[in-house]
Amino acid sequence: MGYSVLEYTFFEQGFITMLMVSPNARRRGIGAHLLQAAEATCSTPKLFTSTNVSNHPMQSLLQRLGWHPVGLVHGLDEGDPELFCLFPPAQLHPLRN
């Protein structure tokens, strides 16, 4: 129904490089569950992800779960900047420094 990929190659911090939910399974909480699983297992003090500015459903999901926009990069996808978001470090496991 869906999957996510958590890597540690973004400035040695957690980064969700992919979050995908099958179109026929969307709007059922699967994306939220996948993000929360990444939040729970992240082993670094910070956890980032990104999405295109045009991807309003993903932005809405991130906002609902407490993520904050932290930067915008132009030029990756022509005419559709990439919005980078951070999960609040205070909400990650306190022993992960």
Contact map, one row per residue, 1 for C-alpha under 8 A:
1110000000000000000011001000010000000000000000000000000000000000000000000000000000000000000000000
1111000000000000001111000000011001000000000000000000000000000000000000000000000000000000000000000
1111100000000000011110000000000001000000000000000000000000000000000000000000000000000000000000000
0111110000000001111100000000000001100100000000000000000000000000000000000000000000000000000000000
0011111000000001111000000000000000000000000000000000000000000000000000000000000000000000000000000
0001111100000111110000000000000000000100010000000000000000000000000000000000000000000000000000000
0000111111000111100000000000000000000000000000000000000000000000000000000000000000000000000000000
0000011111111110000000000000000000000000000000000000000000000000000000000000000000000000000000000
0000001111111110000000000000000000000000000000000000000000000000000000000000000000000000000000000
0000001111111110000000000000000000000000000000000000000000000000000000000000000000000000000000000
0000000111111000000000000000000000000000000000000000000000000000000000000000000000000000000000000
0000000111111100000000000000000000000000000100000000000000000000000000000000000000000000000000000
0000000111111110000000000000000000000000000111110000000000000000000000000000000000000000000000000
0000011111011111000000000000000000000000011101110000000000000000000000000000000000000000000000000
0000011111001111100000000000000000000000000000111000000000000000000000000000000000000000000000000
0001111000000111111000000000000000000100000000111100000000000000000000000000000000000000000000000
0001111000000011111000000000000000000000000000001100000000000000000000000000000000000000000000000
0011110000000001111100000000000000000000000000000000000000000000000000000000000000000000000000000
0111100000000001111110000000001001100000000000000000000000000000000000000000000000000000000000000
0111000000000000011111000000001000000000000000000000000000000000000000000000000000000000000000000
1110000000000000001111101100011000000000000000000000000000000000000000000000000000000000000000000
1100000000000000000111111100000000000000000000000000000000000000000000000000000000000000000000000
0000000000000000000011111100000000000000000000000000000000000000000000000000000000000000000000000
0000000000000000000001111100000000000000000000000000000000000000000000000000000000000000000000000
1000000000000000000011111111010000000000000000000000000000000000000000000000000000000000000000000
0000000000000000000011111111111000000000000000000000000000000000000000000000000000000000000000000
0000000000000000000000001111110000000000000000000000000000000000000000000000000000000000000000000
0000000000000000000000001111111000000000000000000000000000000000000000000000000000000000000000000
0000000000000000000000000111111110000000000000000000000000000000000000000000000000000000000000000
1100000000000000000010001111111111000000000000000000000000000000000000000000000000000000000000000
0100000000000000001110000101111111100000000000000000000000001000000000000000000000000000000000000
0000000000000000000000000000111111110000000000000000000000001000100000000000000000000000000000000
0000000000000000000000000000111111111000000000000000000000000000000000000000000000000000000000000
0111000000000000001000000000011111111100000000000000000000000000000000000000000000000000000000000
0001000000000000001000000000001111111110000000000000000000000000000000000000000000000000000000000
0000000000000000000000000000000111111111000000000000000000000000000000000000000000000000000000000
0000000000000000000000000000000011111111100000000000000000000000000000000000000000000000000000000
0001010000000001000000000000000001111111110000000000000000000000000000000000000000000000000000000
0000000000000000000000000000000000111111110000100000000000000000000000000000000000000010000100000
0000000000000000000000000000000000011111110000000000000000000000000000000000000000000000000110000
0000000000000000000000000000000000001111111000000000000000000000000000000000000000000000000000000
0000010000000100000000000000000000000111111100100000000000000000000000000000000000000000000100000
0000000000000100000000000000000000000000111110000000000000000000000000000000000000000000000000011
0000000000011100000000000000000000000000011111100000000000000000000000000000000000000000000000011
0000000000001000000000000000000000000000001111100000000000000000000000000000000000000000100100011
0000000000001100000000000000000000000000000111110000000000000000000000000000000000000111100100000
0000000000001111000000000000000000000010010111111000000000000000000000000000000000000111100000000
0000000000001111000000000000000000000000000001111100000000000000000000000000000000011110000000000
0000000000000011100000000000000000000000000000111110000000000000000000000000000000011100000000000
0000000000000001100000000000000000000000000000011111000000000000000000000000000001111000000000000
0000000000000000000000000000000000000000000000001111101001100000000000000000000001110000000000000
0000000000000000000000000000000000000000000000000111111000000000000000000000000111100000000000000
0000000000000000000000000000000000000000000000000011111100100000000000000000000111100000000000000
0000000000000000000000000000000000000000000000000001111100000000000000000000000100000000000000000
0000000000000000000000000000000000000000000000000011111111100000000000000000000000000000000000000
0000000000000000000000000000000000000000000000000000111111110000000000000000000000000000000000000
0000000000000000000000000000000000000000000000000000001111111000000000000000000000000000000000000
0000000000000000000000000000000000000000000000000010001111111100000000000000000000000000000000000
0000000000000000000000000000000000000000000000000010101111111110000000000000000000000000000000000
0000000000000000000000000000000000000000000000000000000111111111000000000000000000000000000000000
0000000000000000000000000000001100000000000000000000000011111111100000000000000000000000000000000
0000000000000000000000000000000000000000000000000000000001111111111100000000000000001000000000000
0000000000000000000000000000000000000000000000000000000000111111111100000000000000000000000000000
0000000000000000000000000000000000000000000000000000000000011111111000000000000000000000000000000
0000000000000000000000000000000100000000000000000000000000001111111000000000000000000000000000000
0000000000000000000000000000000000000000000000000000000000000111111100000000000000000011000000000
0000000000000000000000000000000000000000000000000000000000000111111110000000000000001111000000000
0000000000000000000000000000000000000000000000000000000000000110011111000000000000001111000000000
0000000000000000000000000000000000000000000000000000000000000000001111100000000000111100000000000
0000000000000000000000000000000000000000000000000000000000000000000111110000000000111100000000000
0000000000000000000000000000000000000000000000000000000000000000000011111000000000111000000000000
0000000000000000000000000000000000000000000000000000000000000000000001111100000011110000000000000
0000000000000000000000000000000000000000000000000000000000000000000000111111000011110000000000000
0000000000000000000000000000000000000000000000000000000000000000000000011111111111000000000000000
0000000000000000000000000000000000000000000000000000000000000000000000001111111110000000000000000
0000000000000000000000000000000000000000000000000000000000000000000000001111110111000000000000000
0000000000000000000000000000000000000000000000000000000000000000000000000111111111000000000000000
0000000000000000000000000000000000000000000000000000000000000000000000000111111110000000000000000
0000000000000000000000000000000000000000000000000000000000000000000000000110111110000000000000000
0000000000000000000000000000000000000000000000000001110000000000000000000111111111000000000000000
0000000000000000000000000000000000000000000000000001100000000000000000011111111111100000000000000
0000000000000000000000000000000000000000000000000111100000000000000000011101100111110000000000000
0000000000000000000000000000000000000000000000000111100000000000000011111000000011111000000000000
0000000000000000000000000000000000000000000000011110000000000000000011111000000001111100000000000
0000000000000000000000000000000000000000000000011100000000000100001111100000000000111110000000000
0000000000000000000000000000000000000000000001111000000000000000001111000000000000011111000000000
0000000000000000000000000000000000000010000001110000000000000000011100000000000000001111101100000
0000000000000000000000000000000000000000000001100000000000000000011100000000000000000111111100000
0000000000000000000000000000000000000000000011100000000000000000000000000000000000000011111100000
0000000000000000000000000000000000000000000000000000000000000000000000000000000000000001111111000
0000000000000000000000000000000000000000000000000000000000000000000000000000000000000011111111000
0000000000000000000000000000000000000011010011000000000000000000000000000000000000000011111111010
0000000000000000000000000000000000000001000000000000000000000000000000000000000000000000011111110
0000000000000000000000000000000000000000000000000000000000000000000000000000000000000000011111111
0000000000000000000000000000000000000000000000000000000000000000000000000000000000000000000011111
0000000000000000000000000000000000000000001110000000000000000000000000000000000000000000000111111
0000000000000000000000000000000000000000001110000000000000000000000000000000000000000000000001111
